[in-house]
Amino acid sequence: MRIRWKHERIFDCRAAVQHSRTPAQVRWHASLDAVPDGPAPALYIAHEFFDALPVHQFVRDPKRGWLEKMVDVQREDDTDDGSGGGGGARYDGNNALDPDHDRNPDPISERNTSRPESRAAVALASCPPLAMRTATESSASAGHDGADVRNRDGSSSSDSREARSSRHPHSNSLSSSRGGTVPADSGSTSSSGLRLVLSPCPTPAAALLVPRRLRALPQDQSQALDALEVSAVGMATAERLAHRIGRHGGAALVVDYGREGPPYGDSLMAIRAHRGVEILDGPGSADLSAWVDFGSLKMAAEGAAAAAAAAAAAAASPPGSPPPSQVGTSGPVSQAAFLRALGIETRLKWLVSRASNPAEAEALAAGCARLLGGSEDGGMGVSYQVMAIHQADLRDMAGF
């Protein structure tokens, strides 16, 4: 899905560079792999970068294991006839996979099929062609702000950052009284004709990503989780940064909204015109983002660095090539703690003392309060976290 506002910001930045009084040598790259790798150390800054990367979401079923949330198209011929469905995109209102379906009929029969022209087929994972449950999270089971997996009716805010930082992601269990199967509801179909479903069996992504993420958690915590959100692209990016830093030195600074743990179950949201919207409403027209699991980034960076060092030790290094350096991580810490450690309050006093008028001084103080404040006050100081990936011999990193 195209995230339009980020493209627009890139163009704005290019224009600012072109009209700058001090021309800078700026080069634009479409991916991290296209950025020159060495030979000198490099500094990488990822500010609100990882939140825009794709995520996989999984729900634990007591009988079938970890099932993946996927996007499906609503077809006009989808009927709740109890037949069990004929293929991956056909659904059964009385789902045969639900042992209690006779006592708990699904209200999915009220699906919206009013816009067949906007539907687009979405390929699902290679699972057997069994009936699948609609994977939605009711506001009753969500327990956070009355939101669910489909509808992000966030309140109006001054900008997208406030809308994201004030929205608390779901990290609780998604299981229900029906043997752990996520309940469907009558609003599971979006206005675009798309809906979220659960795979009928564990997907390849579930088999690869879930065990890896759970291994990094305490046993009691991993066993208690019924939902898990993993950004494979985010972890791969952290690994590539660690490899680069290990080869040539330097550091990467990651600033985003999120936390170290426990992992999220569902934090994916869509924001359009500073308001929360359904994540499947008008694909490509909204800013999709998810809270960053800093614990997974640390795990990926440290694991990649250790593997690279072990491989270098086991293999004969080419003549003249230095061995890769050890890579470590610092943080995450809250943005408020990070900025205070860097002396933001001292800097604010200095700026206020030199303000040209009271209005400018008030604006400076308000901006600082927003950077340091909590989400309940419309601030970013707690929801935003800061983490560094760096050479292991860089100690006493400023801000951490």
N, C-alpha and C positions, 0 to 999 in steps of 0.2 A: 504494500500500500504506500502510496506517495504521501510523504509528510510535507505539505506545501509550505507551511510557515518557515521550516528550516531552510528550504531552498531560497525563499525570499530574503531571509537574513543573510545568506551567503552573498547574494547580489548586492545587498546594502553594504556589506563589509568591503566588497570589491570597489564599490563607488567611493567609500570613505578613504580607502588606500589611494585611489587614483587622484583624489582631490586634497590629499594631505599636504601640508606645507613641507613636511620632511618625507620625501619619497622613500619607501621601504621596499626591499626586495622580497616580494611575497609570491610564493608558488602554491597553486591549488592542486590537491590530489584527491582522487575519487575514493581512495581506500588507504588504509594503513600500509598495506603491502606495497603501494606505489611510492611511499615516502622513502627517500634514500636511507639505507641502513649502514651507518658508519661512514668513514672510519672513526670520526670523533664522537665523544659522548653527546647525547641529545637530551633535551628536556621536553616531555610530553605533558600537555594539559588537556584533560578530558572534563570539561565543564558541561553538565547536562548532556552528556553524550551517551552513556550506558543506558539511561532510561528510555532512549528511543530505539533500542535494539529489540529484536523479537524475543518472545518468551514462549516456553511450553508450559502448559498447566495440566496437572495430573490429579486424579481423585482415587483414593484407595477403596477398592471393593473387597469385602471379606472373602468372597469366593473366587473372583477373577483377577485379583491383584490390582496393580496400578493402571488405571484407564486414563486415556488422554482426552482432554477437551478438544474438539475439532469443529470446523465450520462446515455446515451442510446447507444445501439449497432446499427450500420448501417447494414441493411440487403440488400441482393441482390434484393429481390422482392419489396423493397421500390420504388414506382413509383409516379410520379407527375401527376396522372390521374384525380385529382380533385374530387375523390370519398369521401374524408373525412377520410379515414383510417379506418381500422377495429379494431385496438387495441392500447394499450398503446405504443407499440414499432413501430407502423406503422404511417407514416407521409403523409401529404398532402401538395404538393407544393403550391396550392392555398388554404391556410388554412381557413377552414370554421369559425374559431374563430376570424378571422380578418375581420371586417366589410368592409374594403376597399380593400379586396384582388383582386377584379377585376381591380382596378386601379393601384395596386401595386403588380404585380406578383412576386413571390419569385424566385431568381436565384438558388434555392436549387437543381434544376434539374441536375446540374453539379456535384452532389455528387460523391466522389471518392469511388468506390466499387472494387478496384483492389486487395484487400487483404482479401478475405473472411476467410482465414484460421486463421487470428489473431483475429477474433471477438469473444467476449464473452458476453453472456447475462447478463444484469444488471437489477435487480429487481427495479421497481419504486414504488412510494408510492401508497396507495390504493385510487386512484382517478377514476372517471368514465372513461371508455375506449374511450376518445375523441381524436381527432387529437391534436397534440401539436406543438407549434412553436419551431423552433431551437433557443436556447438562446445564441446568440453571441453578442458581442459588437463591432461595427465597429470602426475603428480608427477615423472616423469623429466624432462619438458621444463620444468617450473616452476622447479626449482632453488632453491626457497625453502621451507624448513620442511616439505617433503613435502606441501604443500597443493595443491589444484587448484581449478578454477573452481566446482566443485560443493560440495565438502566442506570446511567450515571447522571441523574438530575442534580448536578452541583449548583450551589447558589452562585449568583453573579459575583465576580471579583474584579479587581483592578487589572489583573493580567493573568496569563496562563500559569505563571509560577505560583501565585497564591492559590489558584484552583487546584493545582497538583499537591502542594505542600499541605493544604488543609484537608485533603481527602485521605482518610486513614484506610490503608489497604486491609483486606480480609486476611487474617492469618489463623483463623479458627477452623475447627472441623467442619467439613461439608457433609458428614454422614448424617443419615436420618434414621428414623425408627424402622425403616423398611430394609433392614439388613445392610445398611451402608450405602444403598443406592441413592444418588442425588435426585431429589424430587423434581418433576417437571411442573410447570405452571402454564396457565393459558396465555401468558405473554411471551412465550419463548421465541416466537417468530418476530423478527424485526420488520420495520417498514420496507427494507430493501429486499425482503423475501429470503433472507438468510437466517440461520439459527445456529446455536451451539448445541453439540451433541457429545455424548461419551462414546468412545470406541468400544466395540463389543469385546475386545481382548486387549492385552498390553501391546502397544505399538513398539516398533524398533527404538523410537526415541525414549519411551518409558524404560525399556530394557537397558539402554545405555546410560541415560542421565540420572534416573532416580537412585539406583544403587550408589553411584558415584557421589551424589550430593548427600545421601543419608550416611555414608561412611564417615563423613567429616563431622557428624553431629554426635552428641552424647547418646548412648543407647536408649535411655529412657525417653529422650526427646524424639528420636527417630521413630520409636515404636508408637508414640502417641500421635504422630502426624497422620491426618486423614486427607490432607491436600498439600500439594507442593507445586511451586512455580520455579522454573529453571530457565535461565537464559544461556543457551549453549553458545550463541554468538558472543555474548558478553564474556563468558569464561575463555573462549578461544582468543578473544582480543587481549585479555589479561595475560594469557600464555605468550602471545606474540610480543607484547611489551616486555615481559620478563626475559624472553630470549634476546631481544635487542639490547636491553640493559646489561644482560650477562655478557654479551659479546663485546660491547663497546663502552659500557658505563653510562652514567646518567641517572635519570629518575623520571617517574610519571606521577602526576598529581591528579587525583580523581575527586571531583566535587559533584555531588548529586544528592537527590533525596532518596533515603533508604535507611537500612540498618544492617548490622552484622548478623543478627540471628534472633530468634529462629527464622527459618525461611518463610516467605510469604506463600499463602495458598492461592490468593487471587488479588492482584493489585492492578491489573490492566484497566486502563481508563481511556476515554476519548474526550477531547476538549475542542470545541469549535466556538469561536467568537467569545472566548473566556467563560464558556459554560460547559458543564458536563453533558454529554450526549450518549446515546446507545453506541456501543463499540462497533456494531454492525450496521449502523445507520449511515448511509452514504459513504461506502468505503472509498478512501482517498481524499475525503473532504475534511477530515479532522486530524488533530494531532494525537497520535496514539503513543502512550507511554506507560511504563510500569515502574514501580518502586525498585530500586537497585538492591540486590542481595549482595552486600559487601562481603559476607562470609564466603560466598562462592568465588568472588574475585580473588580474595586472599588465598583460598585453597588452590585455585588454578595457577596463580602466579608463583606461589611457593613450590607447588608440585612440579611445574614446568622447569623452574630453575634447578631443582634438585635432580630431575631426570637428565637435564642437559649436562650438569656437572658429572653425574655418574657415567654418562655415555662418553664424555671427554676423557675421564680417567681410565675407562676400559679400552679406549681406542688410542692408537698412536697418533699424536698430534702432528700435523705437517710441520716441517722445519720452519722456524721463525714465527709461527703463529702462537700468540699467547693463549693460555687456557682461559675458558670462560670464568668470569668472576662470580662469586656468590651473590645471590639476590635476596633481599628481604623486603618486608612490608612494615609500614607504620600506620597505626590507626585501625579502623576508622574512629574518628572523634567527631563530636558535633561541630557544625560550622561556628557556633558561638564560642566554644572552647578554643577552636583553632584560631579564630580572629582575635580573641582576647589574648592568647599567647603571643600573637604577633604584634600586640600593642595597639589595637584599633581604638581603644578608649583614649589613650594618650594622643593618638593621631586626631581623633575627633576634637579634643580640647584645643589642639593647635589650630585646626581649621576654623573652629568657631571663633577663636580669638582674632582671626584675620578676616572674618566675614564682613562683607561690605555693608550689610544691613541686617536687621533682626529677622526678616523673612528668610534670608539665605541661611542664617544660623539655625533657624527652626527646621528648615528643610534638611540640613546636614544631620541634625539630631534625630529627625524622624527616619531618615534613611538608615542610620546606624541602628536604631531601635528595631527596625524591620529585619536587618541582617542578623541580629542577636536574639530577637524575641521568639517565643513559642508560637505554634500554629494557632492556639486559641486566641492569640492577639494579632493574627494575620502575619506573623513573623516566619522567618526561615531558619532561625538559629538552631532548632532542635531537629526538624525533619531533614535538613540538609546535613550530610556527613562528608567528611574529608578523609581520604586515604592516600598513601604514597607507596609506590613500588620503586625500589632504589637499590643501588649497590649496598651489599651487606656491611661494607666498611664505612658507610656514611652513618655516623652515630649522632645522637642528640639533634635529630631533625627538628627544625624550627616549626612550632605549632603543634607538635605531638608530645 
